[in-house]
Amino acid sequence: MTEAARDSFEGLLREALAPVEPPADFALRLESALQNITALAVDELEAWELSAMRDPRNWARPAAAVVAGSAAGAALVVLRARRRARAEVPSGGIVESARATATRTVKDLRRESRRLLGDR
């Protein structure tokens, strides 16, 4: 492979693998979608009659609602915690920064989990 071809190939790879910024409102749309999924799952579970659970054929919808609601709720908690973590950049040394970030992340996860579980 000649030098010019290699440079051209590397340039094409650099261009193809360049990071792409998501749209500005992507985080808000994702958060809204996750909230809607969580709310729909809760509504599905609230509307379910406990007496219908005796028949295993009726377990699919509540099981799907639990899985979808749990996954969306967990993703929502992580999304909100990451947003807060990016907004608050700690100052200081590496160890202090890591410790502050870990502490803040745990507090954010706890707060968001309580907010989601407290809403319902």
N, C-alpha and C positions, 0 to 999 in steps of 0.2 A: 504494500500500500504506500503510495507516495505521500510526501509531507502535506501537500495541498489537499489531497483527498482526506487524510487523517484530520486535518484542521477543520475541513468542511463537515466531516462526520461528527467531530466533537462539538462543533457549533450547533449542528442540528440536534444533537442529544441535549445540550445545554438549553436550547430553546424549548424542546419538547418536555423537559423535566423541570422547567421553571415553576416555582410555586404560583398557584392561582389563588387570588384573594376571593373569598365568597362574597356574594352581594351584601350590602350594608344591613339589610333587614333580615338576613338569613337566620340569625340567632333568635330574633323575635318570632319569626314564622315557625321555627323549630320548637320553641318554647310553647307557643300557642297550640301547635299540633299535639305535643306531648300532654298538655293540660286537657285538651279535648279527649284524647284517648283515655287518660286516667278518669275523667268525668264519665265517659261512656261506660267504662268498665265498672265503675261504682254504681252507676244507674242500673246496669244489667244485673249486678249482684243484689241490689236492693229490691228489684222487681221480681226476683226469683222466689218462688214459693218453696219453703222448706219441705213440705209434704211431697213435692215432686222429686226430691232427691233420693227417695227410696228406690227408684228405678235407675239402674246404672246407665241406661240409654240417654238419660237426661243430664248426665254429668259433663258433657262436652262443652256446652255454652258457658256454664259457670267456671269450668277449668280454664277455658280460653280467656275469659274475662279476668280471672286472677293472674294468669301469665302476662297478658297484655297490660293490665293495669300496673302490675309490679314492675315490669320492664320500663314502662313509660315513666312511672314515678321515680324509679332509680335514675333513669337518664335525666330527668328534670332536676333532681337533686344535684347530680354531678355537673350539669350545665350551669346551674346557678352558682354553685361553689366555685367553678372555674372562672366565671365572669367576675366574681368578687376578688378572686386571687389575682387576676390580671390587673384589676383596678387598683389594688393596694400592693405596691411593690415595697418590701421592707428594705431598710438601709442597714448597714453594718457589715460585719464579716460574713464569710461563707457559712460557718457553723450557726451563727445567730440567725442568718437569713433562712437557712434550712429549717431550723427549729421553729422560727416564727411562722414560716409557711406551713409546716406540718400542723402546728397548733391551730392556726387559723382555718386550715382545711377541715380539720376534725370538728371545730366549732361550727363552721358553715354547714357541713353535712348534717350535724345534729340539729341545727336550727331549721334547715330546709325540710328535714324529715319530720320534725315536729309540726312545721307549718302545713305540710301536705297531709299528715295523719290527723292533725287537729281540725282541718277544714271539713273532714268527713266524720 
